[in-house]
Amino acid sequence: MIQSGDVEELPLREQAYLHIKRLILNEELPPNSFLSERSLAQQLGMSKTPVRLAIARLENEGFVRVSPQQGIVVLALSFEEVLEHIDFRLALESFVVKSLAGSLSRSQAKALQEHIEQQQTLAKSPQTQTEQLVYADMAYHRQLAVTLGNRQIVQALERQQDMLYRVAHRVYQKHPSRREQSIAEHQRLLQFLLEGAQAEALELIEQHIIRIKSLLINAAVD
């Protein structure tokens, strides 16, 4: 994750890309909304050229659609995409948890515990933004894969980071109580891994991920 202080050192087109992408990920630019190169350029304090380059990159990555008729439209995630992402996570993270149960070293357990404590600290602060909580949640799951040491799995999960962020951000926004529940489940999962309770750890990670699906379905119905 690039920190705000580092963004200013990047080329203008990269600054524009990161800024607009962040607005889309946080749904400050909601799905199906229309964008204007001129207003974005004014907001960013730059010319339209770097904004146009940023929009082209975002279109290539599937965040927006540009057409002569409609202009620039923020694309919504389809429910099928979300469900496929959840199934993907379920398959990979179940394997990670199954492999880690009973094999954590003291330093590995400490690293995971530090991620949980960071989440707890953020959750207690009234100044914490949803964005920070989501990134802390994602960091815990990434640490599980890093702990296993399978680079292919780590890279596969990293390629899903934008999707993971959009899904988690939506869940946290619509279901604030999920934040504390998620942290508690992370703590229980670590305990199961330390105890070598493979069956319990597998059941928990499955419930942890599948619950996201039910929350999103309920949000769509509401």
N, C-alpha and C positions, 0 to 999 in steps of 0.2 A: 504494500500500500504506500503510495507516494504522499509524503507529508506536505501540508500547505506551503511551508517555507521553501520546499524544494521545487515546487511548481513554477515559481517565478524565475528560476534559472533555465527553464526549458524554452525551446522555440515557441513562438506565438501559436502556431498551428497545433502544437501539442498541448499548450495551455488551454486553448479553446476546446479541443477534444476532451480533455479531462474534466473541464468545467461542465460542458453540456452533458457528457456521459453521467456525471455525478447527479445532475438535476434529473435525468431520466431514471437512474437507478433508485433515487429517493422519491420518485413520483412527484417531484416539484414541477416537472413537466409531465403531466399525466398521460396515460395511453390515449391515443386518438386525438391528442391536441395538435394544433398547428404551430409551426415555428417560423420565425422570420429572421433571415440573415441580418437584416438591418438592425432589428431590435436586439438580437444577440450580440452583434458587434458593438452596439452602443453600451450594452450592459457590461461587456468585457473591456471596453475602452480600447478597441483595436479596429482595424479596417475589416471589410467583409471578406478579403482574400483568405486569411487564416481560418475564418469561420466556415467559409465554403469548403476548404480542404478538410476541416474537422467533420463537417456534415457528410462529405463523401465517404470518409472512413467509417463513420457511424452507420451509414447506409450499407456499406459492405459487410459490417458486422451484424446487421439485422436489427438495429435499434430504431432506425427511421426509414421512411420511404420518401423518395423525391420523384414527383411527377409534374409535367407541365400543367395538368389540370388542377391538381390539389395543392401543389407546392410541397412543403416539408411536413410530414405527419409522423408523430411518435407512434411506433408500432406496439400494440398490446401483445403480451404473452398469451399464447393459446393455452387452453386448459390441457390439451394433449401434450404440449411441450413440458408443462409443469409436471404432469404425471410421469412422463418419460424420465425427467430429471430425478424425481423421487425414486423411481425404480432403479435407476442407475446408482444413486447414492446407497440405496438399500443393499444392492449386490456388493459394491466395493467395501462399504464400511462394515458390513457383516463379516466379510473375509478378514478385514483388518482386526476387528475385535476378537474374532475366533483365534487368530494367530497370536495375539498379544496376551490372551488370558493365561496367567500363571508364569509369564516370562519377563515381566517388567523388572528392570534393575532399580536400585534406589534413586539414581540420578534421573532416570526416565520418569519415574513416578513423581519426583519432585518437580520436574518441568511441567507435567500435566497439572499438578496441584497448583502451581503458580498461575497457570492460565485460568483455573477455576477461581482463584482468589482475586484475580484481576476483574473477572466478570462480577463477582460479588461486590467489589469496591465500586464498580461503575453503576451497578443496579441500585446501590444505596444513595448515590449522589443525585440530588434534584437537578443538577446542571448537566447531567449526562444526556446526550442525544441518542436517538434510536440508532443512528449510523454507527456510533461507537460500540453499542451493545451488539449489533450484528457482526461487526468485524471481530470483536472479542469471541463471540460464539464460533465464528468460522475458524478463528485461530486455534481453538481447542480441537476441532475436528481435523484440521490440517496437522496438528501436532501428533495426533494418533497415527496418521499415515506416515509422518516423518519418523516416528518412533519405530514403526515396523521396518523402515529402511528400504522399502520397495519403491525405487524411483519411478517406475512406470505408473504405479498407483498414485503417487504424489502428483505427477504431471497430469494424469487424467483428472484428478480432482481440481487441480489448478486451472485447467481449461474450462471447468464448470463454475469458476468463482463468480462470474457476473450473474449467472442464473441462480446460484445459491444465494447471493446477496439479495436479488430481487424477490425471491420467494421468502427468505427469512425476514426481510424488511417489511413485507406486506403482512406476514403473520404477526410480527411484533407490534405493528401499528394497529391492527384490528383486534388483537388479543393481548393487551398489556400484561395480563397475569401469566402469559406463557414465558415471559422472561425469567421469573423466579423458578417456574417449573423446570425450565430447560437447565438452569444452573444446578438444581437439585438432582436432576437426572445425570448430569455430567459427573457430579460427585459420587453418586451411587455406582455409575459405570466404572469409575476409577477403582472404587472399593472392590467390585466384582473382579476386575482384572488383577488386582493385587492378591486376592484370595484364590485366583485360579478357577473361579466359578464360571466356566465357559458357557454353560447352558443359560444361566441367569444373565450374563453379559450379552449374549446373543438376543435373548428375548427383550432385554431393555433397549438395545440399539434399534431393534426392529420397531418397537413401540414408539421410540423417540422419533423416528423418521416417518413412520406411517401416520402418526398423530398430526403431522403437518398437513397431510392430505385431507384428513377429516376437517381440520380447522379451515382450510381453504375452501372446501366444499360448503361448509356452513356459512362462510363469509359471502360466497357467491349467491347462496340462497337468500341471505339477508339483504 
